[in-house]
């Protein structure tokens, strides 16, 4: 037990703006103060910024694994975490230790003034962690840092970090409409707002309107845009319950890809990563074809179409937290399994289109267990069961995730899908893999 670590985690998690309007209005001034006071505005570590709706964490992980394989040091800041807050900050694929976490917080605390931050609206959980990550990366004198945007792009805290050399845009779909906008075009404008002047932009396949928005903003900012649609060709793709393999051709090289990261959408994330690495190679990074292939093969990212066998049952686990992701998940399941109907464990947090998600999963389910995770924004099961499309589906309110999994274990040889929010996925992994999580009873 590390009492100081636990005290700091509690303090960070409970940080909230005391004046939300002032907090948003003063975002630039506050971040300029935070980063300036801690010396981060002068940090010269090159930055790759990953924005989009889905696949950001996977893309960041592919990049970090390739760099690690190539003997380049890298830092990775991602969110959310599954089991421990330290998962969000990694150097060379290793999460920050509790001692280093404490040191980063102490440095931040010593070099900033609470009254000044409060004059800008107050503290933010995400901004604090991001600044701590940057401090940790600078201390380790890394070759590259990879930051995953939290929500959006234009106003996301990660967009204020200097020395950006590339913006990677994963697939954009409807999500967080209450914050980013009610239409796909509004969301795309916000996320593409992360594009920097005279920089490089690499985009996954997008709908035509989103593609046009990214292209327009890239042109206005004189940024060079590469798209996977025009720069990558995928052929001979094969997949099973353990691996997907395919040949990936760019204008520079030809790669034989083998990855445990399942789902066709991962070919897009791999494609973005490879294009980014090839661009780094043009800037002097020495990264070979074999190192790229090996890095991708070694990449793992928990809770993304993960398959676990337990007591003769098979569990497909995927944090598909919006309608687009559910559709992609269903396509992937059709590739991987002959099953037409699944027992499904489903829970979600507010801010996502849960009724549309339930409509889709009810089409492939003969039984749904509705659950509520520990996350404070989890939607109560009593609200989820009001969906009108459930009249032809057997469903239950089972409370927590552990109870739902135990109900699926009353018989053998079942195939179960666990999906919805990543908080549901994390608790499922904790139970199935006997992982002890950090608990935050004060939220």
N, C-alpha and C positions, 0 to 999 in steps of 0.2 A: 504493500500500500504506500502510495506517495501522496501525502496529505497536501503538499504545496501544489503538485500537478492537479489534483482534484479540485483544489480551491480556485486555481486559475481557469480551468475548464468551466467551472460553474460561473465564474465572473464573465467569461467571454460569451457563453451561451445566453446569459441573462441580459447581455447588453442590447439595449433597444434605444432608438432615437427618442428624445423627450419631446421633440417638436418635429413631426413628420414633414410638414410643409417646408419648414426651414431646412430640414435635413436634405430634401431633394433640391431645393433652390441652391443650397450652398455646397452641393456635391463637389464641384471643381475646386473650390477654395479649401474644403476640408481634406480632400485627397492630396492636394498640392502641399498642404501643411504636413499631413502624415508622412508622405513620401519624402518631402524636403527635410523635415526634422530628423528623419532616420537615415538620410544619405542616399535614399533610393533614387532620387531624381538624377543623380550623377552615375548611377550604376550602368556599366557598359556591357553587361551580359546580354547577348542577342536574345530576342524574344520571339517565339512562335505563339500566336494567339489563336485559340480554337473556339469558334462560335458555331451556333446552329441549334437545332432542336433535339435531335437524337444522334448518338454516336460520338459525342465529343470526348467522353472519357476513353472509349476504345481507341479512337484516333490518337489521342495523347499518349496512350499506353504503347501503341504500335511504334510511334516515334521514339519514345524513351527506350524501348527495347532494342530498336535498331541502333540507336546511338550507343547504348551500353555494349552491344555486340561489337561495335566499331571502336571501343575504348575511349569514347568521348563521354565526359561527365555531363549529366543533365539533371535539372530539377523539374519536378512536375507538381503543379497545384491543381487539384480537381475537387469536385463536389457532386453530390453529398458523400458522406462517408457511410459505410455499411455497419461497422461494428465499433470503431474507435475514431475519435476526432483526428488522431495523428495520421490516419490513412490519407488525409487530404494533402499532406506535404511530404514529398518523397525526393530523395537524391539518389541517382543511380539505382532506381527501383526499390530502395529501402526507405520505409517510412521513418519520419523523424522520431528520435528517441524522446522519452519523457523529459530527460535532463536538458536536451537541446531545445525542446518545446518551451521549457521554463526559461532558458536563457534568452530565447527570442522574445518572449513576452516581457521579461525584465528589461531588456534593452529598449523595446518599444515604450514601455511605461516610463523609463528614465529619461527618454529623449522627447517626450510629448507632454503637453500641459492639458489637464482635463478641462480646465475652464475655457481654454481656447477651442477645444473640440466641441464642448457644449455650446459655445457661441455659434457654431456651425450646425446645430441641430442635435448633436450627441453622437454616441458611439454606434457602430454597426458590427455585428458578429462577423459578417463576411469580410468587411474591410480590415478588421483586426487580424483575422487569420491570413488574409492575402499578404498584408504587410509583414507578418511574422514569417511567411513562406519566403518572401523576397529577401528578408534579412538572413535567413538560413542559407539561401542559395548564394548570396554574396559572400557569406563567411566561408563557404566551401569552394569559392572561386571556380564556378562551373563554366563549361564551354557553351551551354545553351540552357535557356529556361522555357518551359512550356506551360502556359496558363490557359485553363479552361474557363470560359465565361460562365458566370452563375446564371443570370437571366438576361436575355437580350444581348445587346452589343453596344449601342451608342452610349448608354448611360451606365453600363456595367462597370464596376470598380476596376476590373482587369483592363479596361480600355484606356485607363489613365496612366498605365505603366509605360515608360519610355523604352526606346531602342528596339521597337518592333520591326522585324525583318519580313514577316509573313503573317497573313491572316488566312486561316483555313476555315471554310464554311461547310459544315456537314449539312445533311438534309434538313430543310426548313419545313415545318408543318404547324398546324394550329396547336398552340399550347400557351398557358399563362395569359389567356386573352384579357383577363381583368387587369393586367399590367402592361402588356405589350401592344394590345389592339385587338379588335374583334375580327379582323380579316387577315388572310394569309399575306396580303400585300403590306398591310401595316406592320405585321410582325417581321416581314422580310426587310422592310426599310430600317426598322430598329436594329436588327441583327447585322445588316450590311453596313450600318453606321460605324462598325468597328474597323472598317477599311481605312488605312492610313494613307497619307499623301505619298506618292512616289514609291509605293511598296509593292509587294507581291501578294496576289490573291489566288487561292486555289479552292475551287468549289465542286462539291458533289453534284450529281444530277438533281435538278430542281424542276418544278413546274415552269411552264413558259413565262408566266407573269413574274415569278420570283427570279428566274434567270435574267429577265429584262431589267429588273430593279438592280440586281447585283452588277450587271454590265454597265448600267447607267451611272451608278455611284462610283464604280471603278474608273470609268472614263473621266468623270468630274474631278476625281482625286489623282488622275494621271497614274493610276496603279495598273500593273500588268496582271491580266486575268488569265488563269489557266483553268479549264474545266475538265473533269474526268470524262465527260461525254466525248470530247474531241481529242483528248490526249491519251486515252487509255482504251485498250481492247481486252476483253475477258473471253477466253475460249477454253473448251474442254473442262468445264466445271463439273466436279463430282462431289457428292456429300453423303455422309452416313452419320451415325449417332456419335462418332468420335472426332471426325475430321472432315473439313472440306478442302478440296484441292482444285487448283486451276492454273492455267497459264495466263500471265498478265503481261501485255506488251505496251510499252511506252514508245515515244519517239527516240528514246535514248538506249533502251535495253529490253531484254526479254527475261521474265522471271518465272520460275516454277514455285508456286505458292502452296504451302501446306500449313493449315492452321486449325487449332482446336476451337477457334471462335466461329461458331456456327451461324447460319443465316445469310441469305444472299446479300443483305444490306451491308454485311461486313466487307464484301468485296469493294464497296464504295469507300469505306473508311480506310481500307488497305491502299486503295488507289490514291486517295488524297495524300496519305502518308508517304508513299513511294515518290510521288511527284515532288513533295516537299524535300525529301532526302536528296533527290537528284539535283534540285536547285541548290541545296547546301553544298553538294559536291562541286558544282560550278563555281562556288565561292571559296573553294579551297579545302573543304572537309574531305578527308580521305576515307571514303566509305565504299566498300566493294559490293558487287552483286551478291556474293555468297553471304556477306554480313547482313544485307537487307533480308534475304530469304531466311536466314537463321534467326534474326531478331523477330520476324513475324511469326515464325514457328514457335518461339518461346513465349509469345505474348499470351497472357491470361488476364481476364477482366471479369471478376465475379458477378454473378447475377444477371448476365446477359446470355440468354438462351443456354443456360447451364443445365446439364443432365445429371441427376443423382439417382442411383439405385439404392433402395433401402427396403429391407425385409421383403424382397422379391417384387416390390413395386418400383415403378419408374416415375420420377418427378422431373417434368420440364419446368424450369424456373427462369422467368424473364421479367425484368422491370419495365414492361411496356406501359408507359404511363399516359399515353394519349391515343386517340383513335387511329392515327396513321401508324403508330407503333403496333397496335393490336392487329391491324390489317397485315403488316409485315410479318408479325409473329405467326398468324394463321397460315400465310403462304409458306413460311419456313416449316411449320408443323406438317404440312401436306407433303413436303419433301422428305421429312425425316421419319414419319410414322404413317402406318396404314390405318391408324385409328380415325374414325369419323366423328366420334363423340368422346368428350373428356369429362372427367370429374374436375371441377375447377375451384380453386381457392382464390378468392378475389377481394381486394381491398384497395382503397385509393385515398389520396389526400385532396383537400379542397384546392381549387385552382385548375383542376383538370375536368374534362368533359366526361364525367363518369357515366352519365346515362347513355351516351353514344357508345361508350366502351362496353357497357353491359349489353346493349343491343347486339353488338358484334359477337361477344363471347357466348351469348345465349344461343347463337346459331350453331355452335360446335359443342354444346354442352348438354348432358342429360342430368347433371346435378351440379349445383353451385353452392359452395360454402362461403358466405359473406363474412368477412373478418374486419376487425379494426386493430391497426397496429398501435404501438406506443406513441407514435408521432403525434404531437399536439394538434396538428391540422388534419388528422384522419377523419374521414367522413363516417358518422355512425352507421352501423348496419341497418338500423331501422329506416334510414333515409334511402339506402341503396335498394332495399327490398320493395320500395314503392314503384319501381320501374314497371311500366305496363306490359313490357314484352316478356315478363317472367311467367305469364299465365300457363305456358306450355312446358315450363322447366321446373324440375324439382329443386327447391332451394331451402337453405337453412341459414339462420343467424347463429354462428358458432362462437362469437366473441373473439378470442385471440387465435393467433395462427397455430400455436402448438395444439390446441384442442381440435382444430380443423384437420391437421395432419394426422392426429391420432384416430380420428373418425375414418380417414381413408385407409388406415392400416388394419381395419377389422377384417379385411379380406386380402387375399394374395393376388399378385399379377395384375394389379391395377396400373393404369396410366393416368397420371394426375398432372394438371397444369396449374402452376402457381404464378399469378401475375397481378398487375396493377402497379402500385407505387413501389419504389425501391425500399421503402421502409417495411413493406410486407415481405419482399424478397429477402431482406437482411435477417428478419426474424425467422423465416423459413430455413435459411442457411444455418443460422445459429442452432436451431433445434436438430436439423438433420446431420450437421457436421460437428455437433457438440462444441460450439464456439461460445466462450463467455464474453458478452458484450459490455461496453461501458453503459451504465444506466444513468439517466438524468431525471430523477424523481421530482426535481424542482421546476420542471417545465410543464 
